[in-house]
């Protein structure tokens, strides 16, 4: 005798299994995101006047407007 599959019961079981997997995976994903170094998370706090672009120092200026211009033109092809 084969067991009768009840579709609503099967769907509830599947939804519960997916929810359980999500709860089990959440701490691992949160740990991976928060494992950045403090320098990578906030580079402007360590060196407030340095302008970085793709991990490379492109300039330094105390004026925030000038630093913004440096970032805007970092990949424009203009000569340094």
C-alpha positions in Angstrom: 0.0 0.0 0.0 1.5 3.4 -1.0 1.1 6.4 1.2 -1.2 9.1 0.0 0.7 12.4 -0.6 -1.3 15.3 0.7 -0.3 18.4 -1.4 -1.1 21.1 1.2 0.8 19.1 3.8 3.7 18.6 1.4 3.8 22.4 0.6 3.7 23.3 4.4 6.6 20.9 5.0 8.6 22.3 2.2 8.0 25.9 3.4 9.0 24.9 6.9 12.2 23.2 5.7 13.2 26.3 3.7 12.5 28.6 6.7 14.6 26.4 8.9 17.5 26.5 6.4 17.2 30.3 6.3 17.4 30.5 10.1 20.4 28.2 10.2 22.3 30.0 7.4 21.7 33.6 8.8 24.5 33.6 11.4 27.0 32.3 8.9 26.1 35.0 6.4 26.1 37.8 9.1 29.6 36.7 10.2 30.9 36.8 6.7 29.6 40.4 6.1 30.9 41.7 9.4 34.4 40.3 9.0 35.8 43.3 7.2 38.7 45.0 8.7 38.0 48.4 10.4 40.2 50.1 7.9 38.3 48.7 5.0 34.9 49.6 6.6 35.9 53.2 7.3 39.0 54.3 5.4 38.2 58.0 5.8 38.3 57.8 9.6 41.9 56.7 9.6 43.1 59.2 7.0 40.4 61.9 6.6 42.1 63.9 3.8 43.3 61.0 1.6 41.3 60.2 -1.5 41.3 56.5 -2.5 40.0 54.9 -5.7 39.9 51.1 -6.1 42.4 50.7 -3.2 44.9 53.2 -4.7 45.7 56.6 -3.2 44.9 59.2 -5.9 45.4 62.4 -3.9 45.1 64.3 -0.6 43.4 67.6 0.2 41.8 69.1 3.3 38.9 70.6 1.2 36.0 68.1 0.8 34.9 69.7 -2.5 38.4 69.2 -4.0 38.4 65.5 -2.7 35.0 65.1 -4.4 36.4 66.4 -7.7 39.3 64.0 -7.4 36.9 61.1 -7.1 34.7 62.3 -9.9 37.6 62.5 -12.3 39.5 59.4 -11.1 38.5 57.3 -14.0 37.9 60.0 -16.6 41.2 59.5 -18.4 42.5 63.0 -17.5 46.2 63.2 -16.8 47.2 63.3 -13.2 
